[in-house]
Amino acid sequence: MKRIAVLVAAAAMALTACSSGEPAATGSKTCPNGEIRFGIEPYEDPAKLTPAYEVLTGALNRELNCPVKLQVVQDYSAEVLAMQNGKLELAQFGPLGFVFASRRANAEPLASFGDAQGKLTSYKAGVWVPKDSPVQSLADLRGKSLALSEPGSTSGDALPRAALAKLGLDKSSVKLDYAGGHPEALLALTNGKVDAAEINTQQLATAKAAGKFDESGFRQVWASDPIPNDPITVAGTMDPAFKDAVRKALLNLKPDEVAKVGKFLDVDPAGPLVAVDKATYQPLFDLADTLGLTEGDV
């Protein structure tokens, strides 16, 4: 997941999908405030994310008979704060971002992205180096530079740092360069600005499809265990009837209604959304505790 500071203005790109009928009455259990605000953090160019999420929010609009407004927020922290302050009813978080949204804003996971067989999808963090680099493993990064995504990213920060810590390496022994996002970290590597870079499987698939990464010129020297894909969450303060209605609506969406978003998450071919709960993301809660991460690290 990533912060695209130069595109903060995209937060103004909040959209309301067209309704297939008259919206439910304000105060109804599916449309409690006359609209539903759905937040995402710009882990890719918002100009690309917005039309993809417009399909998903439009389908939710139909299922809930309530306008669903997409809000592209600045970063992880802003998204958590918006839900905490009652400005988002729904939000998609990165797995580690969800940990803090759960602890700080009482976010509750409802659904995530399934494959064509209806199973929860996952992705992996990775560290890559040029093909001719002497670096063969993370241990060889001592005294070298590593481009990471941004503070608080699951695959672009926490997991690589945890792997380095197991080897006794930290920022005093490896130069950590926060590039500002997954695409920027990859670009730092391909432009020769760093010795190594985190490239997760989602970013790898997107960059290869766009012709922005020639895998033959690089090598992967580390990969994480699978990470469960991003949860779509509901604010814990919402009425239980609303939570149930949204959960059913999400699980009722057709694969082609979530496929465009799924491609950004390396889910192709897409299946339906699948139910998840807090226990699904327990390894990320454990990771946060192990690293001593707090909301200030997001």
SERO-4910 file (N, C-alpha, C, O; in steps of 0.05 Angstrom, whole numbers):
BEGIN
 pado doro    nc1    nc2    nc3   cac1   cac2   cac3    cc1    cc2    cc3    oc1    oc2    oc3
  Met    A     16    -22      0      0      0      0     17     24      0     40     21      7
  Lys    A      7     50     -8     27     70    -12     16     98    -10     -8    103    -14
  Arg    A     33    116     -3     25    144     -3     35    157    -28     58    154    -36
  Ile    A     17    171    -42     24    185    -67     20    214    -61      0    226    -68
  Ala    A     40    226    -49     38    253    -38     30    273    -60     14    291    -56
  Val    A     42    269    -84     36    289   -105      8    286   -116     -1    303   -131
  Leu    A     -6    265   -107    -33    261   -117    -53    264    -95    -76    254    -97
  Val    A    -46    278    -74    -64    282    -52    -90    296    -61   -111    292    -51
  Ala    A    -87    312    -82   -110    326    -93   -131    307   -102   -155    314   -105
  Ala    A   -123    282   -107   -143    262   -115   -163    255    -94   -183    242    -99
  Ala    A   -157    264    -69   -177    260    -48   -203    274    -55   -224    267    -44
  Ala    A   -201    294    -72   -225    308    -81   -241    292   -101   -263    300   -109
  Met    A   -230    270   -110   -243    254   -131   -264    236   -120   -269    214   -131
  Ala    A   -277    244    -98   -298    227    -87   -321    225   -106   -329    245   -118
  Leu    A   -330    201   -111   -351    196   -130   -375    184   -118   -373    169    -98
  Thr    A   -398    189   -129   -423    176   -121   -433    160   -144   -439    171   -165
  Ala    A   -434    134   -141   -442    117   -163   -472    120   -169   -487    128   -151
  Cys    A   -480    115   -194   -508    119   -201   -525     97   -190   -516     74   -190
  Ser    A   -548    103   -180   -566     84   -168   -583     70   -189   -590     83   -209
  Ser    A   -589     45   -185   -607     31   -203   -636     36   -197   -654     26   -211
  Gly    A   -641     51   -176   -668     57   -168   -668     80   -148   -648     93   -144
  Glu    A   -691     85   -136   -692    107   -116   -677     98    -91   -680     76    -82
  Pro    A   -661    117    -80   -646    109    -56   -665    103    -32   -687    114    -30
  Ala    A   -656     86    -15   -671     80      9   -674    105     26   -658    123     24
  Ala    A   -695    106     42   -700    129     58   -678    133     78   -667    114     89
  Thr    A   -671    159     82   -651    165    103   -660    154    130   -683    157    138
  Gly    A   -642    141    143   -649    129    169   -655    100    167   -658     86    187
  Ser    A   -657     89    142   -662     60    139   -637     45    147   -616     57    148
  Lys    A   -640     19    152   -617      4    161   -595      1    140   -572     -5    146
  Thr    A   -603      4    114   -583      1     93   -573     28     83   -554     30     68
  Cys    A   -586     50     92   -578     77     83   -581     96    106   -598    115    104
  Pro    A   -566     93    127   -571    107    152   -568    137    151   -582    152    166
  Asn    A   -551    147    133   -547    176    131   -552    187    104   -543    209     97
  Gly    A   -567    172     88   -573    181     61   -552    175     41   -556    179     17
  Glu    A   -528    165     50   -507    156     33   -487    140     50   -488    141     75
  Ile    A   -471    125     36   -450    109     49   -423    118     39   -419    119     15
  Arg    A   -405    124     57   -379    134     49   -359    111     51   -355     98     72
  Phe    A   -345    105     28   -327     83     25   -299     94     20   -294    107      0
  Gly    A   -281     89     39   -254    100     37   -233     80     27   -234     57     33
  Ile    A   -214     90     11   -191     75      3   -167     93      5   -169    117      3
  Glu    A   -144     81      9   -118     95     10   -105     91    -18   -106     69    -29
  Pro    A    -92    111    -29    -83    109    -57    -58     92    -60    -35    102    -62
  Tyr    A    -62     66    -59    -39     47    -62    -30     45    -92     -9     33    -97
  Glu    A    -45     57   -110    -38     61   -138    -47     88   -146    -60    103   -130
  Asp    A    -41     96   -170    -50    122   -181    -80    124   -178    -94    108   -189
  Pro    A    -90    144   -163   -119    147   -160   -134    149   -186   -158    141   -187
  Ala    A   -122    160   -207   -135    162   -233   -141    134   -244   -160    131   -260
  Lys    A   -125    114   -236   -130     87   -244   -149     72   -225   -165     56   -233
  Leu    A   -145     78   -199   -161     64   -179   -191     73   -180   -209     56   -177
  Thr    A   -196     98   -185   -223    109   -183   -243     94   -202   -264     86   -192
  Pro    A   -237     91   -228   -257     77   -244   -261     48   -236   -282     37   -240
  Ala    A   -240     35   -226   -243      8   -217   -262      6   -193   -279    -11   -192
  Tyr    A   -257     24   -174   -275     24   -150   -302     34   -156   -321     28   -142
  Glu    A   -305     50   -177   -332     60   -185   -350     36   -193   -374     37   -188
  Val    A   -338     16   -205   -354     -8   -211   -363    -22   -186   -386    -30   -183
  Leu    A   -345    -25   -167   -351    -39   -142   -372    -23   -126   -392    -34   -116
  Thr    A   -367      3   -123   -387     19   -107   -414     21   -121   -434     22   -108
  Gly    A   -413     21   -148   -439     21   -162   -455     -4   -157   -479     -3   -155
  Ala    A   -441    -27   -155   -455    -52   -149   -465    -52   -121   -487    -62   -116
  Leu    A   -450    -41   -102   -459    -39    -74   -484    -21    -73   -503    -26    -58
  Asn    A   -483      1    -88   -506     19    -90   -532      3    -97   -552      6    -85
  Arg    A   -529    -14   -117   -552    -30   -126   -561    -48   -104   -585    -50    -99
  Glu    A   -542    -62    -91   -550    -82    -71   -563    -69    -46   -581    -81    -35
  Leu    A   -553    -46    -39   -562    -33    -14   -583    -11    -19   -595      0     -1
  Asn    A   -587     -5    -45   -606     17    -53   -599     43    -38   -617     56    -27
  Cys    A   -573     50    -38   -564     74    -25   -539     84    -40   -522     68    -47
  Pro    A   -537    110    -44   -513    121    -58   -488    114    -42   -487    118    -18
  Val    A   -467    104    -56   -442     97    -43   -421    116    -54   -415    115    -78
  Lys    A   -410    133    -37   -391    153    -46   -362    143    -40   -355    136    -18
  Leu    A   -346    143    -61   -318    135    -58   -301    159    -49   -303    181    -60
  Gln    A   -285    155    -28   -267    175    -18   -239    165    -19   -232    146     -5
  Val    A   -222    177    -35   -193    170    -37   -179    188    -17   -176    213    -21
  Val    A   -170    177      5   -157    193     26   -127    194     21   -117    182      2
  Gln    A   -113    209     38    -85    215     33    -67    191     38    -49    185     22
  Asp    A    -71    177     60    -53    155     67    -67    137     88    -90    142     96
  Tyr    A    -52    117     98    -63     99    118    -73    114    143    -96    109    151
  Ser    A    -57    132    153    -64    145    178    -90    162    174   -107    162    192
  Ala    A    -92    175    152   -116    192    147   -141    174    144   -163    182    153
  Glu    A   -138    151    133   -161    133    130   -170    122    157   -194    121    162
  Val    A   -151    115    174   -158    106    201   -172    128    216   -192    124    229
  Leu    A   -161    153    214   -172    175    229   -200    182    219   -217    189    235
  Ala    A   -204    180    192   -231    186    181   -252    166    192   -274    175    198
  Met    A   -245    141    194   -264    122    205   -268    127    235   -291    126    245
  Gln    A   -247    133    249   -249    139    278   -267    163    283   -282    163    303
  Asn    A   -266    183    266   -281    207    269   -309    206    257   -323    226    254
  Gly    A   -318    182    248   -344    179    238   -348    189    210   -371    195    202
  Lys    A   -327    192    194   -329    203    167   -328    181    146   -331    187    122
  Leu    A   -325    156    154   -326    134    135   -343    111    148   -338    104    171
  Glu    A   -362    102    133   -377     78    143   -362     52    135   -362     33    150
  Leu    A   -350     53    111   -336     30    100   -308     38     92   -304     62     84
  Ala    A   -289     20     92   -262     26     83   -247      0     77   -251    -20     90
  Gln    A   -231      1     56   -212    -20     50   -185    -13     61   -175      9     55
  Phe    A   -173    -30     77   -147    -25     89   -127    -47     80   -135    -69     74
  Gly    A   -102    -40     79    -81    -60     77    -82    -76    102    -92    -67    122
  Pro    A    -72   -101    101    -73   -118    125    -62   -106    151    -75   -108    172
  Leu    A    -39    -93    149    -28    -80    174    -43    -55    181    -47    -49    204
  Gly    A    -52    -40    160    -68    -17    165    -94    -25    180   -103    -10    197
  Phe    A   -105    -48    174   -128    -58    188   -123    -62    217   -140    -57    234
  Val    A    -99    -71    224    -93    -76    252    -97    -50    268   -110    -50    289
  Phe    A    -87    -28    258    -89     -3    272   -118      9    270   -128     22    288
  Ala    A   -131      3    247   -159     12    245   -177     -3    264   -196      8    275
  Ser    A   -170    -29    269   -185    -44    288   -181    -34    317   -200    -31    332
  Arg    A   -156    -28    323   -149    -19    350   -158      9    356   -165     16    378
  Arg    A   -156     26    336   -162     54    340   -190     63    333   -202     80    346
  Ala    A   -201     51    311   -227     59    301   -248     37    303   -270     40    294
  Asn    A   -241     14    316   -259     -9    319   -269    -19    292   -292    -27    290
  Ala    A   -252    -17    271   -260    -27    245   -264    -58    246   -249    -72    260
  Glu    A   -285    -67    232   -291    -96    232   -290   -106    204   -303    -95    186
  Pro    A   -274   -127    199   -271   -138    171   -296   -153    163   -308   -168    179
  Leu    A   -305   -149    138   -329   -162    128   -322   -182    106   -331   -204    105
  Ala    A   -306   -172     87   -300   -189     63   -273   -181     51   -263   -160     56
  Ser    A   -262   -200     36   -238   -195     21   -240   -208     -6   -262   -218    -14
  Phe    A   -218   -209    -21   -219   -216    -49   -213   -246    -53   -192   -256    -44
  Gly    A   -232   -260    -66   -229   -288    -71   -220   -295    -99   -222   -278   -117
  Asp    A   -210   -319   -102   -202   -328   -129   -225   -341   -143   -248   -342   -133
  Ala    A   -220   -352   -166   -241   -364   -182   -254   -388   -169   -277   -395   -175
  Gln    A   -240   -400   -149   -251   -422   -134   -265   -413   -108   -274   -430    -93
  Gly    A   -266   -387   -104   -279   -377    -80   -263   -378    -55   -273   -378    -33
  Lys    A   -236   -380    -58   -218   -381    -35   -205   -354    -32   -199   -340    -51
  Leu    A   -200   -346     -7   -186   -321     -1   -159   -320    -14   -144   -339    -13
  Thr    A   -153   -298    -27   -127   -294    -41   -107   -282    -22   -114   -270     -1
  Ser    A    -82   -284    -29    -60   -273    -13    -39   -261    -32    -40   -265    -56
  Tyr    A    -19   -248    -20      3   -238    -36     28   -241    -18     26   -248      5
  Lys    A     52   -235    -29     76   -237    -15     93   -212    -17     93   -199    -38
  Ala    A    107   -206      4    128   -185      3    152   -198    -10    156   -222     -9
  Gly    A    169   -181    -22    193   -191    -35    215   -170    -35    209   -146    -35
  Val    A    240   -179    -36    263   -161    -40    277   -170    -65    284   -194    -68
  Trp    A    283   -151    -83    295   -156   -108    321   -140   -111    324   -119    -99
  Val    A    340   -151   -127    365   -138   -132    371   -141   -162    359   -157   -175
  Pro    A    389   -125   -173    398   -129   -201    409   -157   -205    420   -168   -186
  Lys    A    407   -168   -228    415   -195   -234    445   -199   -228    453   -220   -219
  Asp    A    461   -178   -233    490   -181   -229    499   -172   -201    523   -169   -197
  Ser    A    480   -167   -183    488   -159   -156    501   -181   -141    494   -204   -144
  Pro    A    521   -174   -123    533   -195   -106    514   -204    -84    520   -224    -70
  Val    A    493   -189    -79    474   -196    -58    459   -222    -65    446   -223    -86
  Gln    A    461   -241    -48    447   -267    -52    425   -272    -32    408   -290    -36
  Ser    A    425   -257    -10    405   -260     11    403   -234     27    418   -216     22
  Leu    A    383   -233     45    380   -209     61    405   -203     78    412   -180     82
  Ala    A    419   -224     86    442   -220    103    464   -205     88    480   -191    101
  Asp    A    464   -206     61    484   -192     45    477   -162     42    493   -148     29
  Leu    A    455   -153     53    448   -125     51    462   -107     71    460    -82     70
  Arg    A    477   -118     89    492   -102    108    510    -82     93    525    -89     75
  Gly    A    507    -56    101    522    -35     88    511    -26     61    524    -10     48
  Lys    A    488    -37     53    476    -30     27    450    -16     31    440    -14     54
  Ser    A    438     -6      9    413      9     11    389     -8      1    392    -23    -18
  Leu    A    367     -4     15    342    -19      9    319      1      7    313     15     26
  Ala    A    306      2    -16    283     19    -20    258      4     -9    252    -18    -18
  Leu    A    244     17      9    219      8     20    197     26     10    202     47     -1
  Ser    A    172     17     13    149     32      4    144     57     20    152     79     13
  Glu    A    131     53     43    126     75     62    121     64     89    114     40     92
  Pro    A    126     79    110    121     70    137     92     60    141     73     73    133
  Gly    A     89     37    153     63     26    158     53      6    137     33     -7    141
  Ser    A     67      4    114     59    -15     93     65    -43    103     86    -48    115
  Thr    A     47    -62     98     51    -89    107     75   -102     93     95   -110    105
  Ser    A     73   -103     66     94   -116     50    117    -97     44    140   -106     39
  Gly    A    112    -71     45    132    -52     37    148    -40     60    165    -22     56
  Asp    A    143    -49     84    157    -38    107    159    -59    130    181    -68    136
  Ala    A    137    -66    142    138    -83    166    151   -110    161    168   -118    176
  Leu    A    142   -125    141    152   -152    137    182   -152    129    197   -168    140
  Pro    A    191   -135    110    220   -134    105    236   -127    130    257   -139    134
  Arg    A    227   -108    145    242   -100    169    242   -122    190    262   -126    204
  Ala    A    220   -137    192    219   -159    211    239   -181    203    253   -192    220
  Ala    A    241   -186    176    260   -206    166    289   -197    171    306   -213    178
  Leu    A    294   -171    167    321   -161    172    328   -163    202    350   -170    209
  Ala    A    308   -156    219    313   -157    248    320   -185    257    337   -188    276
  Lys    A    309   -206    245    316   -233    252    345   -240    247    357   -258    258
  Leu    A    357   -224    228    385   -228    221    403   -208    236    427   -207    231
  Gly    A    391   -193    254    407   -174    269    413   -149    254    431   -134    261
  Leu    A    397   -143    233    402   -120    216    380    -99    222    356   -106    224
  Asp    A    388    -74    224    369    -52    227    378    -28    210    395    -31    193
  Lys    A    366     -5    216    372     19    199    400     28    203    410     45    187
  Ser    A    414     19    224    442     27    227    461     10    210    484     17    205
  Ser    A    451    -14    201    467    -32    185    458    -34    156    473    -42    139
  Val    A    433    -26    151    423    -25    124    410      2    120    394     11    137
  Lys    A    416     16     98    405     42     93    377     38     82    373     30     59
  Leu    A    357     45     98    329     42     90    319     68     77    321     90     89
  Asp    A    310     66     53    301     89     37    272     86     31    264     70     15
  Tyr    A    255    102     45    226    102     40    220    118     15    223    142     14
  Ala    A    213    103     -6    210    116    -32    183    130    -36    181    148    -53
  Gly    A    163    124    -19    137    137    -21    115    119    -32     92    128    -33
  Gly    A    122     95    -40    102     77    -50    115     53    -64    139     53    -69
  His    A     99     33    -69    109      9    -83    121     15   -110    143      6   -117
  Pro    A    106     30   -128    118     36   -154    144     52   -152    162     48   -168
  Glu    A    145     70   -133    169     86   -129    193     70   -120    215     74   -128
  Ala    A    187     50   -103    209     32    -94    220     16   -117    244     14   -121
  Leu    A    202      6   -134    210     -9   -158    226      9   -176    247      1   -187
  Leu    A    217     34   -180    231     52   -198    259     59   -187    277     62   -203
  Ala    A    262     61   -161    288     67   -149    308     44   -156    331     50   -161
  Leu    A    298     20   -157    315     -3   -164    322     -3   -194    345     -5   -201
  Thr    A    302      1   -211    307      0   -239    324     23   -249    338     21   -269
  Asn    A    323     45   -234    339     69   -241    367     68   -228    383     87   -232
  Gly    A    373     47   -214    399     44   -202    404     62   -178    428     67   -171
  Lys    A    383     71   -165    387     90   -142    392     75   -116    403     86    -97
  Val    A    385     49   -115    389     33    -91    400      6    -98    399     -2   -121
  Asp    A    411     -8    -78    422    -35    -83    400    -56    -84    403    -77    -97
  Ala    A    378    -51    -70    356    -71    -69    330    -56    -65    330    -32    -56
  Ala    A    308    -69    -70    281    -56    -66    261    -77    -59    262   -100    -68
  Glu    A    241    -69    -43    218    -86    -38    200    -84    -63    194    -62    -72
  Ile    A    192   -107    -72    172   -109    -94    153   -131    -87    161   -155    -88
  Asn    A    129   -125    -79    110   -147    -72     98   -159    -97    100   -147   -119
  Thr    A     85   -181    -94     74   -195   -118     53   -180   -132     49   -183   -156
  Gln    A     38   -163   -117     18   -146   -130     31   -126   -148     23   -123   -171
  Gln    A     51   -111   -138     64    -91   -154     79   -104   -177     81    -93   -199
  Leu    A     91   -128   -172    105   -142   -193     86   -148   -217     94   -143   -240
  Ala    A     63   -158   -211     44   -165   -232     35   -140   -247     33   -140   -272
  Thr    A     29   -118   -233     21    -93   -245     42    -82   -263     37    -73   -286
  Ala    A     67    -81   -253     89    -69   -268     96    -86   -293    102    -74   -314
  Lys    A     96   -112   -290    101   -129   -313     80   -126   -335     86   -124   -358
  Ala    A     55   -124   -326     33   -121   -345     35    -94   -360     27    -92   -383
  Ala    A     45    -74   -346     48    -47   -358     74    -44   -373     80    -22   -384
  Gly    A     91    -65   -374    117    -63   -387    137    -46   -373    155    -35   -386
  Lys    A    134    -43   -346    152    -26   -331    173    -41   -315    189    -29   -301
  Phe    A    173    -67   -318    193    -83   -303    200   -107   -320    183   -124   -325
  Asp    A    226   -109   -327    236   -132   -341    249   -151   -321    272   -147   -312
  Glu    A    234   -171   -314    243   -189   -292    270   -203   -298    284   -211   -280
  Ser    A    276   -206   -324    301   -220   -331    326   -205   -322    348   -217   -321
  Gly    A    324   -179   -316    347   -164   -308    351   -163   -278    368   -148   -268
  Phe    A    334   -177   -263    334   -175   -234    331   -203   -221    322   -222   -234
  Arg    A    337   -205   -195    333   -229   -180    319   -224   -154    323   -203   -141
  Gln    A    302   -243   -146    289   -241   -120    306   -256    -99    313   -279   -103
  Val    A    313   -242    -77    330   -255    -57    315   -261    -31    327   -273    -13
  Trp    A    290   -253    -29    274   -259     -5    245   -256    -12    237   -239    -28
  Ala    A    229   -273      0    200   -272     -2    188   -278     25    198   -295     40
  Ser    A    166   -265     32    152   -269     57    133   -293     55    129   -304     33
  Asp    A    122   -301     77     99   -319     77     75   -305     64     75   -281     63
  Pro    A     55   -320     55     31   -307     44     17   -289     63     15   -295     87
  Ile    A      8   -266     53     -7   -246     69    -36   -246     59    -40   -243     35
  Pro    A    -55   -249     77    -83   -248     68    -90   -221     56    -81   -201     66
  Asn    A   -105   -221     34   -110   -197     19   -126   -176     36   -137   -183     57
  Asp    A   -127   -152     25   -140   -129     39   -168   -135     48   -184   -145     32
  Pro    A   -175   -128     72   -203   -131     80   -219   -105     74   -209    -83     77
  Ile    A   -244   -109     67   -264    -87     66   -277    -87     93   -288   -107    102
  Thr    A   -277    -64    107   -285    -63    135   -309    -44    139   -315    -27    121
  Val    A   -322    -47    161   -344    -29    169   -337    -17    196   -325    -30    213
  Ala    A   -345      8    200   -340     21    226   -355      6    248   -379      0    245
  Gly    A   -341      1    270   -354    -14    291   -377     -1    305   -393    -14    318
  Thr    A   -379     25    301   -401     40    313   -427     38    298   -448     46    308
  Met    A   -427     26    274   -451     24    258   -470      4    270   -462    -15    285
  Asp    A   -496      7    264   -517    -11    274   -512    -39    264   -505    -43    241
  Pro    A   -516    -59    281   -513    -87    272   -528    -94    247   -519   -110    231
  Ala    A   -552    -83    244   -568    -88    220   -555    -78    195   -556    -90    174
  Phe    A   -541    -55    197   -527    -44    175   -503    -62    168   -498    -68    145
  Lys    A   -488    -70    188   -465    -88    184   -474   -113    170   -461   -122    151
  Asp    A   -496   -125    178   -505   -150    166   -513   -145    137   -507   -161    119
  Ala    A   -527   -122    132   -536   -116    105   -512   -112     86   -512   -122     63
  Val    A   -491    -98     96   -468    -93     79   -453   -119     74   -444   -125     52
  Arg    A   -450   -136     95   -436   -162     91   -450   -178     70   -437   -189     52
  Lys    A   -476   -180     71   -491   -196     52   -488   -184     24   -486   -198      4
  Ala    A   -489   -157     22   -486   -143     -4   -459   -149    -16   -457   -155    -40
  Leu    A   -438   -147      0   -411   -152    -10   -408   -180    -20   -397   -185    -42
  Leu    A   -418   -199     -5   -415   -227    -12   -433   -235    -36   -430   -256    -48
  Asn    A   -452   -217    -43   -470   -222    -65   -460   -210    -91   -472   -214   -112
  Leu    A   -438   -194    -90   -428   -182   -114   -417   -203   -134   -406   -223   -125
  Lys    A   -421   -198   -159   -411   -216   -180   -381   -213   -184   -371   -191   -180
  Pro    A   -367   -234   -192   -338   -231   -197   -331   -208   -215   -310   -195   -210
  Asp    A   -346   -204   -236   -339   -182   -255   -343   -154   -243   -333   -135   -253
  Glu    A   -357   -153   -220   -361   -127   -207   -338   -120   -188   -336    -97   -179
  Val    A   -321   -140   -182   -298   -134   -165   -272   -140   -180   -250   -136   -169
  Ala    A   -274   -149   -205   -250   -157   -220   -230   -134   -225   -206   -139   -224
  Lys    A   -240   -110   -231   -222    -88   -237   -206    -80   -213   -182    -74   -215
  Val    A   -218    -80   -189   -203    -75   -165   -184    -99   -160   -161    -95   -152
  Gly    A   -194   -123   -164   -178   -146   -159   -152   -147   -175   -131   -157   -165
  Lys    A   -152   -136   -199   -127   -136   -215   -105   -120   -202    -81   -127   -205
  Phe    A   -112    -99   -187    -91    -84   -173    -80   -100   -149    -59    -93   -139
  Leu    A    -95   -120   -141    -87   -137   -118    -77   -164   -127    -75   -183   -111
  Asp    A    -70   -166   -153    -60   -191   -164    -80   -214   -162    -73   -237   -156
  Val    A   -106   -207   -165   -127   -227   -165   -138   -229   -193   -154   -212   -202
  Asp    A   -129   -249   -208   -137   -252   -236   -134   -281   -245   -111   -291   -246
  Pro    A   -156   -295   -251   -183   -285   -253   -196   -281   -225   -189   -295   -206
  Ala    A   -214   -262   -224   -227   -256   -199   -250   -275   -193   -263   -285   -212
  Gly    A   -254   -280   -168   -277   -294   -159   -295   -275   -143   -290   -251   -144
  Pro    A   -314   -285   -129   -331   -268   -112   -315   -260    -87   -295   -272    -80
  Leu    A   -324   -239    -74   -313   -232    -48   -319   -255    -28   -340   -268    -30
  Val    A   -302   -258     -9   -305   -280     11   -306   -268     39   -293   -247     44
  Ala    A   -319   -281     57   -322   -271     84   -295   -274     99   -281   -295     96
  Val    A   -288   -254    115   -265   -255    132   -273   -244    160   -293   -231    162
  Asp    A   -256   -249    180   -261   -238    206   -234   -230    218   -213   -233    205
  Lys    A   -234   -221    242   -210   -211    255   -189   -233    257   -165   -227    254
  Ala    A   -198   -257    261   -179   -279    264   -163   -284    239   -140   -294    240
  Thr    A   -174   -277    216   -161   -280    190   -134   -265    190   -115   -273    178
  Tyr    A   -134   -242    204   -111   -224    204    -95   -225    230    -78   -207    235
  Gln    A    -99   -246    246    -84   -248    271    -54   -248    267    -40   -236    284
  Pro    A    -43   -260    246    -14   -258    243     -4   -230    240     19   -224    247
  Leu    A    -20   -212    230    -12   -184    227    -13   -169    254      3   -152    260
  Phe    A    -32   -177    271    -33   -166    298     -8   -175    313      5   -160    328
  Asp    A      0   -201    309     24   -212    322     49   -197    312     67   -191    328
  Leu    A     50   -192    286     72   -178    274     75   -150    286     98   -142    293
  Ala    A     53   -135    289     54   -109    300     64   -109    328     80    -92    336
  Asp    A     56   -129    344     65   -131    371     95   -139    373    110   -128    389
  Thr    A    103   -157    355    131   -165    355    150   -141    348    171   -138    361
  Leu    A    142   -125    329    158   -102    321    154    -77    339    168    -57    336
  Gly    A    134    -79    357    128    -56    374    116    -33    358    121    -10    365
  Leu    A    101    -39    337     89    -18    321     65     -6    334     50    -19    348
  Thr    A     62     20    331     39     35    341     27     51    317     37     50    295
  Glu    A      4     64    323     -9     81    302     11    101    291      8    110    268
  Gly    A     30    110    307     49    129    297     68    119    276     81    134    262
  Asp    A     68     92    272     85     80    251     70     77    225     82     69    205
  Val    A     44     84    225     28     82    201     27    109    186     14    111    165
***
